[in-house]
Amino acid sequence: MSLVCDPSTDGARYAEYSATAAKQAVALRAAADRIGTTTNTIGRQVAAVEFQSPSAADFRRRAEGVDAELRGVARRLTDLAETLDRTGRHYAELHLDWLAKRGAAGLTGG
């Protein structure tokens, strides 16, 4: 990751950034899980219905298309959550580095 400890930044903010990223990653994973549960339910319900007319077959194709799109959204949310996890870990490392530098300089607080 290209983020570096910026000397002009209050290093205590890095801990806030890390916590925010972790919290948002959890929220995105929860949304992805809800989408997955919903698509599974829809898929079972569509599969259980007997389709015999051309319009019913068209409905099945459309439902399968929506299912595929929702699964894609869930994958993208999960990927974004993983990116936020990496970003959060990086900011946590920057915060620890900042704390260590403050300690080495004899500074307290923050």
Buried (B, 14 or more C-beta within 10 A) or exposed (E): EEEEBEEEEEBEBBBEBBBBBBEBBEEBBEBBEEBBEEBEEBBEEBEEEEBEEEEEEEBBEEBBEEBEEBBEBBEEBBEBBEBBBEBBBBBBBBBBBBBEEBEEEEEEEE
